[in-house]
């Protein structure tokens, strides 16, 4: 996982001052960090997109990376 700008500097400046300068709410940063630590906290849409991405990749790899969207679409279950 790539460290964010805030993660790289949080021990030197603390989260709140960095967020103030970047005009980001500290709660936004903390929620993002919590979701990275526990992906089940992600919104349902993000979880579904992650699952769909894995299904598309699976079908594409099973077809020896030849299938396009017209063939990939009917291959995965609902």
C-alpha positions in Angstrom: 0.0 0.0 0.0 1.4 3.4 -1.0 1.7 5.9 1.8 -0.2 9.1 1.5 1.2 12.5 1.9 -0.3 12.8 5.3 0.9 9.4 6.4 4.5 10.3 5.4 4.4 13.5 7.5 2.0 12.8 10.3 4.8 12.1 12.9 6.5 15.3 12.1 3.5 17.7 12.0 0.5 15.8 13.3 -2.7 15.1 11.3 -4.8 18.1 12.2 -2.4 20.8 11.1 -1.7 19.0 7.8 -5.4 18.6 7.1 -5.9 22.3 7.9 -3.3 23.4 5.3 -4.7 20.9 2.7 -8.3 21.9 3.6 -9.3 18.4 4.3 -11.4 17.4 7.3 -9.4 15.2 9.7 -12.4 12.8 9.9 -12.1 12.3 6.1 -8.5 11.3 6.5 -9.3 9.0 9.4 -12.2 7.3 7.6 -9.9 6.7 4.5 -7.3 5.1 6.8 -9.9 3.0 8.5 -11.2 1.7 5.2 -7.7 0.8 4.0 -7.2 -1.2 7.2 -10.6 -2.8 7.0 -12.1 -3.0 3.5 -15.5 -4.2 4.9 -16.1 -0.6 6.0 -16.1 0.6 2.4 -19.5 1.6 0.9 -21.6 -1.1 -0.8 -20.9 0.4 -4.2 -17.1 0.2 -3.7 -17.4 -3.4 -2.4 -19.5 -4.4 -5.5 -17.1 -2.6 -7.9 -14.2 -4.5 -6.3 -16.0 -7.8 -6.7 -17.0 -7.0 -10.4 -13.4 -6.0 -11.2 -12.2 -9.4 -9.9 -14.8 -11.2 -12.0 -13.9 -9.3 -15.2 -10.2 -10.1 -14.6 -11.0 -13.8 -13.9 -12.9 -14.2 -17.2 -10.4 -12.2 -19.1 -7.5 -14.3 -17.8 -9.4 -17.6 -18.4 -9.9 -16.5 -22.0 -6.1 -16.1 -22.4 -6.6 -12.3 -22.3 -8.5 -12.4 -25.6 -12.1 -11.7 -24.7 -13.5 -8.2 -25.0 -16.5 -6.7 -23.2 -19.0 -8.4 -25.5 -17.8 -11.9 -24.4 -16.8 -11.0 -20.8 -20.2 -9.5 -19.9 -22.3 -12.8 -20.3 -19.6 -14.9 -18.5 -20.0 -13.8 -14.8 -22.8 -14.8 -12.5 -25.2 -12.2 -11.0 
